[in-house]
Structures are given as C-alpha cells and as structure tokens.
C-alpha cells in the first residue's frame, strides 16, 4: 500500500474545502452588502432620495481576497481552460497568481467570466 492515493485524496479534500470557504465568504459579503443598503424605514428612504451623490464618491468595488481569485481561476483551469488562465495572468503582468497586483482582482475576474462561459 502506498501513501500516494491518500495524499491525493487529502489534496482534493483541501481544494473542496477551500472552494466552499470562498463561496460562503462571497455569499456572506453579498448578503451583508444588501442588508446594509436596504433602508430601515420610509423616513431614511426619503432622506437617501434627497441626498445627491457627489462626484467624489468612488464606485463600489468588491472586496476580493487572494483566495477568492485563486478559487475561481482554479475552477476554470480544472474545467479545461488552463491556458486561458495563464493568458489572463500574463495580460495583467503576472507570471503566477501570487505576483498579481490585488488592484487587478476585480478586472481579472471579469475577464475570467468570459473563459468560464466559453
């Protein structure tokens, strides 16, 4: 009996757990954002309607972590588009995911959706 099959099973289990954590984290973030943006009552809704956004307001960007991006790109690579993922990383100036600038996370995930749907 070799230990290789056990190691492979443990690695697969670790990947599945990581994916589940990423999905739960994304779900919690989206749920928390929706609850905070919902008006508490009619008076606060009226107040928000009378408040005009300023030009200085920055658009909301999702708070993506390295693990979020890694999970999504790993899914795409496992689905058979490894070369597409490599090309995306190169497009954003990185030879590997750990070298990718965190400012690029949202943009690379937008491009990755094209790969996922291909």
MMTF fields as JSON, N, C-alpha, C and O atoms, coordinates in Angstrom:
{
  "mmtfVersion": "1.0.0",
  "mmtfProducer": "UNKNOWN",
  "numBonds": 471,
  "numAtoms": 472,
  "numGroups": 118,
  "numChains": 1,
  "numModels": 1,
  "chainsPerModel": [1],
  "groupsPerChain": [118],
  "chainIdList": ["A"],
  "bondAtomList": [4, 2, 8, 6, 12, 10, 16, 14, 20, 18, 24, 22, 28, 26, 32, 30, 36, 34, 40, 38, 44, 42, 48, 46, 52, 50, 56, 54, 60, 58, 64, 62, 68, 66, 72, 70, 76, 74, 80, 78, 84, 82, 88, 86, 92, 90, 96, 94, 100, 98, 104, 102, 108, 106, 112, 110, 116, 114, 120, 118, 124, 122, 128, 126, 132, 130, 136, 134, 140, 138, 144, 142, 148, 146, 152, 150, 156, 154, 160, 158, 164, 162, 168, 166, 172, 170, 176, 174, 180, 178, 184, 182, 188, 186, 192, 190, 196, 194, 200, 198, 204, 202, 208, 206, 212, 210, 216, 214, 220, 218, 224, 222, 228, 226, 232, 230, 236, 234, 240, 238, 244, 242, 248, 246, 252, 250, 256, 254, 260, 258, 264, 262, 268, 266, 272, 270, 276, 274, 280, 278, 284, 282, 288, 286, 292, 290, 296, 294, 300, 298, 304, 302, 308, 306, 312, 310, 316, 314, 320, 318, 324, 322, 328, 326, 332, 330, 336, 334, 340, 338, 344, 342, 348, 346, 352, 350, 356, 354, 360, 358, 364, 362, 368, 366, 372, 370, 376, 374, 380, 378, 384, 382, 388, 386, 392, 390, 396, 394, 400, 398, 404, 402, 408, 406, 412, 410, 416, 414, 420, 418, 424, 422, 428, 426, 432, 430, 436, 434, 440, 438, 444, 442, 448, 446, 452, 450, 456, 454, 460, 458, 464, 462, 468, 466],
  "bondOrderList": [1, 1, 1, 1, 1, 1, 1, 1, 1, 1, 1, 1, 1, 1, 1, 1, 1, 1, 1, 1, 1, 1, 1, 1, 1, 1, 1, 1, 1, 1, 1, 1, 1, 1, 1, 1, 1, 1, 1, 1, 1, 1, 1, 1, 1, 1, 1, 1, 1, 1, 1, 1, 1, 1, 1, 1, 1, 1, 1, 1, 1, 1, 1, 1, 1, 1, 1, 1, 1, 1, 1, 1, 1, 1, 1, 1, 1, 1, 1, 1, 1, 1, 1, 1, 1, 1, 1, 1, 1, 1, 1, 1, 1, 1, 1, 1, 1, 1, 1, 1, 1, 1, 1, 1, 1, 1, 1, 1, 1, 1, 1, 1, 1, 1, 1, 1, 1],
  "groupList": [{"groupName": "UNK", "atomNameList": ["N", "CA", "C", "O"], "elementList": ["N", "C", "C", "O"], "formalChargeList": [0, 0, 0, 0], "bondAtomList": [1, 0, 2, 1, 3, 2], "bondOrderList": [1, 1, 2], "singleLetterCode": "X", "chemCompType": "L-PEPTIDE LINKING"}],
  "groupTypeList": [0, 0, 0, 0, 0, 0, 0, 0, 0, 0, 0, 0, 0, 0, 0, 0, 0, 0, 0, 0, 0, 0, 0, 0, 0, 0, 0, 0, 0, 0, 0, 0, 0, 0, 0, 0, 0, 0, 0, 0, 0, 0, 0, 0, 0, 0, 0, 0, 0, 0, 0, 0, 0, 0, 0, 0, 0, 0, 0, 0, 0, 0, 0, 0, 0, 0, 0, 0, 0, 0, 0, 0, 0, 0, 0, 0, 0, 0, 0, 0, 0, 0, 0, 0, 0, 0, 0, 0, 0, 0, 0, 0, 0, 0, 0, 0, 0, 0, 0, 0, 0, 0, 0, 0, 0, 0, 0, 0, 0, 0, 0, 0, 0, 0, 0, 0, 0, 0],
  "groupIdList": [1, 2, 3, 4, 5, 6, 7, 8, 9, 10, 11, 12, 13, 14, 15, 16, 17, 18, 19, 20, 21, 22, 23, 24, 25, 26, 27, 28, 29, 30, 31, 32, 33, 34, 35, 36, 37, 38, 39, 40, 41, 42, 43, 44, 45, 46, 47, 48, 49, 50, 51, 52, 53, 54, 55, 56, 57, 58, 59, 60, 61, 62, 63, 64, 65, 66, 67, 68, 69, 70, 71, 72, 73, 74, 75, 76, 77, 78, 79, 80, 81, 82, 83, 84, 85, 86, 87, 88, 89, 90, 91, 92, 93, 94, 95, 96, 97, 98, 99, 100, 101, 102, 103, 104, 105, 106, 107, 108, 109, 110, 111, 112, 113, 114, 115, 116, 117, 118],
  "secStructList": [7, 7, 1, 2, 2, 2, 2, 2, 2, 2, 2, 2, 2, 2, 2, 2, 2, 2, 2, 2, 2, 2, 2, 2, 2, 2, 2, 2, 2, 2, 2, 2, 2, 2, 2, 2, 2, 1, 7, 1, 1, 2, 2, 2, 2, 2, 2, 2, 2, 2, 7, 7, 7, 7, 6, 6, 7, 7, 7, 7, 7, 7, 7, 7, 7, 2, 2, 2, 2, 2, 2, 2, 2, 2, 2, 2, 0, 0, 0, 0, 0, 2, 2, 2, 2, 2, 2, 2, 2, 2, 2, 6, 6, 7, 1, 1, 4, 4, 4, 1, 7, 4, 4, 4, 2, 2, 2, 2, 2, 2, 2, 2, 2, 2, 2, 2, 2, 7],
  "xCoordList": [0.851, 0.0, 0.897, 1.791, 0.644, 1.422, 0.629, -0.589, 1.325, 0.699, 0.177, -0.582, 0.59, 0.202, -1.31, -1.77, -2.11, -3.565, -4.146, -5.052, -3.636, -4.122, -3.77, -4.581, -2.574, -2.161, -3.033, -3.453, -3.31, -4.166, -5.564, -6.132, -6.115, -7.442, -7.448, -8.389, -6.416, -6.334, -6.223, -6.84, -5.439, -5.325, -6.666, -7.053, -7.375, -8.69, -9.661, -10.434, -9.619, -10.488, -10.155, -11.055, -8.875, -8.461, -8.949, -9.382, -8.881, -9.367, -10.865, -11.342, -11.61, -13.053, -13.409, -14.331, -12.691, -12.941, -12.63, -13.383, -11.54, -11.17, -12.24, -12.597, -12.745, -13.805, -15.058, -15.694, -15.418, -16.601, -16.44, -17.383, -15.259, -14.991, -15.114, -15.701, -14.562, -14.64, -16.081, -16.47, -16.87, -18.265, -19.061, -19.877, -18.836, -19.537, -19.125, -19.96, -17.852, -17.368, -18.02, -18.463, -18.078, -18.71, -20.193, -20.73, -20.854, -22.264, -22.492, -23.411, -21.665, -21.798, -21.545, -22.232, -20.566, -20.274, -21.434, -21.801, -22.017, -23.127, -24.36, -25.1, -24.599, -25.744, -25.568, -26.518, -24.389, -24.127, -24.283, -24.791, -23.869, -23.989, -25.44, -25.839, -26.247, -27.649, -28.386, -29.213, -28.103, -28.79, -28.428, -29.29, -27.19, -26.786, -27.349, -27.598, -27.559, -28.029, -29.545, -30.063, -30.273, -31.725, -32.102, -31.566, -33.033, -33.445, -34.189, -34.958, -33.946, -34.562, -36.048, -36.847, -36.425, -37.828, -38.052, -37.122, -39.274, -39.61, -38.882, -38.508, -38.674, -38.006, -36.552, -36.047, -35.876, -34.497, -34.453, -33.497, -35.479, -35.538, -35.719, -35.118, -36.542, -36.749, -35.47, -35.13, -34.764, -33.506, -32.488, -31.781, -32.416, -31.485, -31.865, -30.982, -33.161, -33.603, -33.223, -32.964, -33.182, -32.843, -31.346, -30.911, -30.562, -29.121, -28.556, -28.63, -27.991, -27.427, -26.007, -25.26, -25.628, -24.249, -23.29, -23.599, -22.137, -21.14, -20.203, -20.142, -19.481, -18.534, -17.366, -16.68, -17.136, -16.019, -16.317, -15.411, -17.579, -17.946, -17.315, -17.507, -16.554, -15.901, -16.879, -17.66, -16.847, -17.726, -17.327, -16.152, -18.331, -18.047, -17.328, -17.735, -16.267, -15.57, -15.65, -15.504, -15.88, -15.968, -14.637, -13.566, -14.73, -13.539, -13.086, -13.462, -12.279, -11.852, -10.542, -9.638, -10.455, -9.221, -8.462, -9.007, -7.226, -6.398, -7.073, -7.079, -7.643, -8.282, -9.498, -9.752, -10.262, -11.418, -10.98, -11.541, -9.975, -9.487, -8.883, -9.118, -8.111, -7.485, -8.539, -8.397, -9.581, -10.635, -11.328, -11.562, -11.653, -12.349, -11.452, -11.873, -10.213, -9.299, -8.953, -8.769, -8.865, -8.59, -9.744, -9.521, -10.975, -12.138, -12.089, -12.355, -11.749, -11.681, -10.572, -10.754, -9.427, -8.31, -8.668, -8.346, -9.333, -9.729, -10.777, -10.877, -11.559, -12.585, -11.979, -12.703, -10.658, -10.001, -9.467, -9.046, -9.475, -9.001, -7.775, -7.705, -6.833, -5.6, -4.823, -4.302, -4.744, -4.005, -4.675, -3.997, -5.999, -6.722, -6.411, -6.258, -6.319, -5.989, -4.568, -4.314, -3.646, -2.263, -2.201, -1.471, -2.973, -3.005, -3.551, -3.061, -4.567, -5.131, -4.092, -3.945, -3.384, -2.361, -1.308, -0.889, -0.892, 0.112, -0.432, 0.299, -1.713, -2.348, -2.226, -2.057, -2.314, -2.226, -0.818, -0.633, 0.161, 1.56, 2.066, 3.013, 1.452, 1.887, 2.201, 1.475, 3.287, 3.624, 2.907, 2.75, 2.473, 1.708, 0.771, 0.967, -0.236, -1.275, -0.724, -1.187, 0.241, 0.78, 1.499, 1.722, 1.869, 2.528, 1.536, 1.933, 0.248, -0.783, -1.061, -1.204, -1.135, -1.46, -2.91, -3.803, -3.165, -4.535, -5.505, -6.713, -4.996, -5.868, -6.488, -7.494, -5.898, -6.369, -7.387, -7.931, -7.647, -8.504, -9.877, -10.321, -10.543, -11.885, -11.838, -12.696, -10.842, -10.735, -10.449, -11.043, -9.543, -9.207, -10.395, -10.58, -11.202, -12.369, -13.437, -14.165, -13.535, -14.469, -14.043, -14.872, -12.75, -12.251, -12.385, -12.608, -12.249, -12.339, -13.757, -13.932, -14.75, -16.127, -16.307, -17.076, -15.592, -15.629, -15.09, -15.663, -13.983, -13.409, -14.357, -14.506, -14.985, -15.885, -17.079, -17.55, -17.558, -18.73, -18.386, -19.28, -17.092, -16.694, -16.82, -16.524],
  "yCoordList": [-1.178, 0.0, 1.241, 1.374, 2.147, 3.374, 4.509, 4.429, 5.531, 6.689, 7.705, 8.611, 7.545, 8.489, 8.669, 9.808, 7.582, 7.779, 8.577, 9.388, 8.35, 9.089, 10.565, 11.427, 10.856, 12.251, 12.921, 14.063, 12.239, 12.791, 13.082, 14.135, 12.164, 12.367, 13.565, 14.358, 13.698, 14.829, 16.155, 17.146, 16.173, 17.4, 17.766, 18.934, 16.78, 17.037, 17.558, 18.479, 16.97, 17.418, 18.855, 19.654, 19.182, 20.536, 21.541, 22.64, 21.168, 22.052, 22.276, 23.401, 21.208, 21.334, 22.213, 23.025, 22.053, 22.886, 24.347, 25.24, 24.593, 25.951, 26.584, 27.746, 25.836, 26.34, 26.661, 27.69, 25.784, 26.012, 27.272, 28.051, 27.47, 28.67, 29.915, 30.912, 29.863, 31.004, 31.331, 32.499, 30.308, 30.534, 31.076, 31.982, 30.536, 31.046, 32.475, 33.295, 32.775, 34.129, 35.108, 36.182, 34.738, 35.606, 35.784, 36.881, 34.716, 34.788, 35.715, 36.534, 35.59, 36.456, 37.913, 38.803, 38.16, 39.533, 40.121, 41.274, 39.366, 39.891, 40.076, 41.041, 39.187, 39.315, 40.516, 41.267, 40.704, 41.844, 43.16, 44.116, 43.246, 44.46, 44.781, 45.942, 43.777, 44.007, 44.482, 45.39, 43.89, 44.282, 45.695, 46.428, 46.098, 47.438, 48.485, 49.613, 48.141, 49.122, 49.281, 50.255, 48.356, 48.459, 49.517, 49.517, 50.438, 51.471, 50.86, 49.911, 51.418, 50.902, 51.236, 50.421, 52.414, 52.801, 53.848, 54.188, 54.362, 55.301, 56.627, 57.241, 57.081, 58.371, 58.312, 59.277, 57.206, 57.105, 56.958, 57.404, 56.338, 56.234, 57.61, 57.913, 58.447, 59.805, 60.618, 61.397, 60.441, 61.148, 60.738, 61.582, 59.45, 58.971, 59.485, 59.762, 59.621, 60.106, 61.564, 61.984, 62.352, 63.769, 64.02, 65.146, 63.014, 63.155, 62.796, 61.646, 63.789, 63.547, 63.022, 63.505, 62.055, 61.568, 62.643, 63.397, 62.701, 63.689, 63.081, 61.862, 63.935, 63.461, 62.733, 61.949, 62.984, 62.365, 60.936, 60.211, 60.528, 59.184, 58.168, 58.214, 57.241, 56.207, 55.064, 54.738, 54.455, 53.312, 52.164, 51.971, 51.409, 50.278, 49.175, 48.783, 48.692, 47.555, 46.428, 46.653, 45.233, 44.126, 43.922, 44.11, 43.544, 43.311, 41.871, 40.961, 41.683, 40.349, 39.98, 40.806, 38.749, 38.274, 37.409, 36.994, 37.152, 36.267, 34.902, 34.303, 34.417, 33.105, 33.079, 32.073, 34.186, 34.261, 34.102, 33.305, 34.873, 34.849, 33.483, 32.928, 32.956, 31.647, 30.575, 29.743, 30.586, 29.581, 29.631, 28.597, 30.831, 30.981, 30.577, 29.837, 31.063, 30.724, 29.236, 28.64, 28.639, 27.201, 26.402, 25.401, 26.833, 26.158, 26.19, 25.186, 27.344, 27.496, 26.616, 25.977, 26.586, 25.765, 24.28, 23.53, 23.858, 22.449, 22.068, 20.907, 23.057, 22.786, 22.654, 22.419, 22.802, 22.566, 23.809, 23.742, 24.939, 26.166, 26.721, 27.91, 25.856, 26.238, 27.296, 28.243, 27.133, 28.088, 29.462, 30.489, 29.473, 30.737, 31.484, 32.706, 30.752, 31.355, 31.911, 33.01, 31.149, 31.627, 32.912, 33.844, 32.95, 34.142, 35.347, 36.464, 35.113, 36.214, 36.777, 37.992, 35.892, 36.35, 37.182, 38.235, 36.698, 37.432, 38.78, 39.769, 38.821, 40.078, 41.138, 42.323, 40.703, 41.625, 41.691, 42.157, 41.23, 41.397, 40.468, 40.805, 39.301, 38.363, 37.011, 36.533, 36.403, 35.07, 33.997, 32.862, 34.367, 33.462, 34.304, 35.512, 33.677, 34.394, 35.193, 36.304, 34.657, 35.366, 36.649, 37.514, 36.79, 38.006, 39.043, 40.151, 38.702, 39.604, 40.715, 40.463, 41.936, 43.091, 42.965, 42.785, 43.055, 42.942, 43.951, 43.717, 45.056, 46.037, 45.467, 45.985, 44.409, 43.803, 42.679, 42.14, 42.323, 41.177, 41.295, 40.354, 42.424, 42.578, 42.495, 41.859, 43.134, 43.132, 41.739, 41.322, 41.025, 39.693, 38.748, 37.853, 38.935, 38.077, 38.381, 37.484, 39.645, 39.983, 39.258, 38.677, 39.297, 38.596, 37.084, 36.374, 36.601, 35.158, 34.641, 33.478, 35.476, 35.058, 34.673, 33.769, 35.368, 35.034, 33.624, 32.834, 33.308, 31.965, 30.908, 29.818, 31.255, 30.298, 29.985, 28.849, 30.988, 30.798, 30.262, 29.966, 30.136, 29.662, 28.164, 27.609],
  "zCoordList": [0.0, 0.0, 0.0, 0.836, -0.95, -0.998, -0.388, -0.223, -0.069, 0.567, -0.461, -0.115, -1.723, -2.774, -2.914, -3.002, -2.939, -3.06, -1.892, -2.082, -0.707, 0.459, 0.347, 0.687, -0.123, -0.299, -1.342, -1.154, -2.428, -3.481, -2.95, -3.239, -2.183, -1.607, -0.655, -0.663, 0.154, 1.076, 0.329, 0.721, -0.744, -1.54, -2.163, -2.157, -2.7, -3.284, -2.231, -2.494, -1.043, 0.041, 0.434, 0.69, 0.48, 0.841, -0.203, 0.146, -1.471, -2.531, -2.405, -2.552, -2.131, -1.978, -0.781, -0.855, 0.303, 1.485, 1.169, 1.558, 0.476, 0.107, -0.777, -0.585, -1.73, -2.605, -1.812, -2.041, -0.874, -0.057, 0.79, 0.931, 1.349, 2.151, 1.285, 1.707, 0.077, -0.83, -1.192, -1.208, -1.482, -1.844, -0.665, -0.835, 0.515, 1.703, 2.012, 2.393, 1.852, 2.092, 1.13, 1.535, -0.144, -1.137, -0.843, -0.997, -0.421, -0.078, 1.106, 1.09, 2.125, 3.296, 2.948, 3.45, 2.093, 1.693, 0.915, 1.143, 0.008, -0.783, 0.085, -0.105, 1.024, 1.916, 2.835, 3.058, 3.362, 4.245, 3.522, 4.106, 2.282, 1.492, 1.225, 1.321, 0.889, 0.61, 1.85, 1.765, 2.993, 4.216, 4.623, 5.109, 4.441, 4.821, 3.89, 4.315, 2.617, 1.665, 1.702, 1.155, 2.329, 2.405, 3.43, 4.539, 3.074, 4.017, 5.204, 5.05, 6.386, 7.601, 7.66, 8.122, 7.201, 7.178, 6.095, 5.364, 5.983, 4.918, 5.073, 4.074, 6.303, 6.506, 6.053, 5.479, 6.299, 5.847, 4.334, 3.7, 3.743, 2.286, 1.672, 0.641, 2.293, 1.789, 1.925, 1.035, 3.028, 3.236, 2.181, 1.63, 1.904, 0.891, -0.491, -1.302, -0.779, -2.084, -2.277, -3.405, -1.199, -1.289, -1.285, -1.53, -1.018, -0.983, -2.344, -2.775, -3.017, -4.346, -4.195, -3.345, -4.995, -4.925, -5.416, -6.339, -4.793, -5.2, -6.218, -6.379, -6.895, -7.901, -7.245, -7.9, -5.96, -5.262, -4.825, -4.417, -4.908, -4.492, -5.422, -6.637, -4.833, -5.621, -5.842, -4.948, -7.011, -7.233, -6.318, -6.007, -5.896, -5.004, -5.766, -6.86, -5.173, -5.745, -4.733, -3.532, -5.211, -4.265, -3.547, -4.123, -2.309, -1.508, -1.742, -1.004, -2.775, -3.168, -2.494, -2.366, -2.074, -1.473, -2.476, -3.499, -2.168, -2.979, -3.111, -4.187, -2.001, -2.0, -2.912, -3.575, -2.955, -3.847, -5.303, -6.055, -5.677, -7.057, -7.38, -8.453, -6.449, -6.667, -6.891, -7.787, -6.096, -6.22, -7.571, -8.197, -8.013, -9.289, -10.45, -11.339, -10.442, -11.526, -11.524, -12.585, -10.343, -10.258, -10.845, -11.525, -10.589, -11.159, -12.68, -13.34, -13.226, -14.678, -15.255, -16.292, -14.58, -15.05, -15.001, -15.923, -13.925, -13.805, -14.843, -15.239, -15.282, -16.292, -17.685, -18.653, -17.798, -19.068, -19.754, -20.908, -19.066, -19.708, -18.988, -18.677, -18.736, -18.033, -18.805, -18.216, -20.129, -20.954, -20.935, -20.957, -20.896, -20.819, -19.528, -19.532, -18.429, -17.137, -17.173, -16.681, -17.757, -17.87, -18.697, -18.358, -19.783, -20.64, -19.887, -20.048, -19.067, -18.275, -17.309, -17.18, -16.642, -15.705, -16.435, -15.955, -17.591, -18.373, -18.828, -18.858, -19.181, -19.596, -18.498, -18.785, -17.253, -16.121, -15.532, -14.408, -16.284, -15.912, -14.835, -14.125, -14.697, -13.66, -14.285, -15.157, -13.831, -14.313, -13.496, -13.947, -12.286, -11.43, -10.579, -10.445, -10.009, -9.291, -8.116, -7.859, -7.408, -6.245, -6.642, -5.795, -7.924, -8.396, -8.901, -9.261, -8.935, -9.444, -8.439, -7.243, -8.935, -8.091, -7.621, -8.449, -6.319, -5.808, -6.43, -6.438, -6.943, -7.601, -8.87, -9.355, -9.409, -10.658, -10.43, -11.393, -9.178, -8.895, -9.568, -10.226, -9.412, -9.985, -11.506, -12.119, -12.119, -13.577, -14.125, -15.119, -13.475, -13.988, -13.835, -14.659, -12.794, -12.626, -13.67, -14.093, -14.088, -15.177, -16.452, -17.153, -16.743, -17.922, -17.771, -18.751, -16.552, -16.305, -16.554, -16.918, -16.365, -16.638, -18.1, -18.427, -18.972, -20.406, -20.604, -21.355, -19.926, -20.031, -19.458, -20.011, -18.353, -17.689, -18.594, -18.639, -19.303, -20.149, -21.537, -22.33, -21.832, -23.163, -23.292, -24.35]
}
